[in-house]
Amino acid sequence: MKKYISTILSFLFILVIYSFVAKQTLKGIWEFRGGVYNGKKEGAPKEYTLERKYDGDHYEAFAIDSSNRPEKYEAGDYVLKGDTCIETETYSSQPSKLLGIPVHYLYSVRNDTLTLKATLPSGMAVEEYWRSKR
């Protein structure tokens, strides 16, 4: 009986430890819902939608207009550490000052909304809201 209880407790201990070390991810598709830029609130564009597709380590960003053909405008790598999402842009369809520069966002996921908040290297304060399309 003691051996049985000991085995169960060991198994529960391993499960608890695993839950703390399991890799966090933003995996899924997120649609841009608006943001705050240098204190000025802006809504999502009405002419097109912006989506980000995250896998375990990378993201791709697309603009989708009324033709429903996604146009990739950005891609990169990301790592989650605690409450920080470190994104490094590896591709941009337009000239970008962020290419190859890690940007540290304070992130949170509440219900179906991802919030990314940072001060960019340019000094611009950003807070963006993305809704899950899972």
ZITAJO-V802573 format. One record per residue. RES is the residue in one small letter. OMEGA is omega in radians with two decimals (* if undefined). D_CENTER is the distance of its C-alpha to the mean C-alpha in Angstrom with 2 decimals. Layout:
RES,OMEGA,D_CENTER  RES,OMEGA,D_CENTER
//
This chain:
m,3.13,47.37  k,3.13,46.03  k,3.12,44.55  y,3.12,42.80  i,3.12,41.29  s,3.12,40.31  t,3.13,38.52  i,3.13,36.59  l,3.10,35.63  s,3.13,34.51  f,3.12,32.35  l,3.11,30.74  f,3.12,30.20  i,3.11,28.39  l,3.13,26.12  v,3.12,25.28  i,-3.14,24.61  y,-3.12,22.42  s,3.12,20.24  f,-3.09,19.50  v,3.13,18.83  a,-3.09,16.86  k,3.06,13.73  q,-3.13,10.54  t,3.03,7.82  l,-3.03,5.02  k,3.12,7.92  g,3.12,9.10  i,-3.10,9.51  w,3.14,8.21  e,-3.12,10.98  f,-3.11,11.30  r,3.13,13.67  g,-3.12,14.70  g,3.09,14.42  v,-3.08,16.75  y,-3.06,17.86  n,3.09,20.52  g,-3.13,21.43  k,-3.13,21.87  k,3.09,20.18  e,3.09,19.37  g,3.07,18.76  a,3.10,17.14  p,3.14,19.58  k,-3.06,22.30  e,-3.10,23.44  y,3.08,20.29  t,3.06,16.82  l,3.12,13.58  e,2.99,11.16  r,3.07,8.15  k,3.14,8.81  y,2.90,6.87  d,-3.08,9.58  g,-3.04,10.19  d,-3.00,10.02  h,3.01,9.40  y,3.02,7.98  e,-3.13,10.55  a,-3.07,10.96  f,2.94,14.12  a,-3.09,16.63  i,-3.14,18.82  d,-3.06,22.21  s,3.10,25.12  s,3.14,26.07  n,3.06,22.91  r,-3.12,22.51  p,3.06,18.99  e,-3.12,19.15  k,3.14,16.61  y,-3.12,16.12  e,3.03,13.47  a,3.13,12.02  g,3.11,11.02  d,3.05,10.16  y,3.08,7.70  v,3.06,9.01  l,3.08,8.49  k,-3.09,11.83  g,3.13,12.93  d,-3.10,11.21  t,3.03,9.84  c,-3.14,6.82  i,-3.13,9.06  e,3.06,8.39  t,-3.14,11.69  e,3.12,12.66  t,3.14,15.26  y,3.01,16.38  s,3.14,17.13  s,3.12,19.74  q,3.08,20.97  p,-3.06,22.11  s,3.07,19.35  k,-3.12,19.89  l,-3.09,16.44  l,3.11,17.20  g,-3.12,17.17  i,3.10,16.33  p,3.08,13.67  v,-3.10,11.97  h,3.10,11.30  y,2.88,9.09  l,-3.08,10.13  y,3.01,7.46  s,3.04,8.79  v,3.12,8.83  r,-3.05,12.34  n,-3.11,14.08  d,-3.04,12.17  t,3.03,10.17  l,3.08,6.75  t,3.08,8.08  l,-3.07,7.31  k,-3.12,10.79  a,2.88,12.67  t,-3.09,15.95  l,3.11,15.81  p,3.11,18.60  s,-3.09,20.65  g,3.14,20.81  m,3.05,18.97  a,-3.13,17.23  v,2.99,14.16  e,-3.07,12.44  e,-3.12,10.40  y,-3.12,10.15  w,3.14,8.54  r,-3.13,10.59  s,3.05,10.32  k,-3.07,12.98  r,*,13.52
//
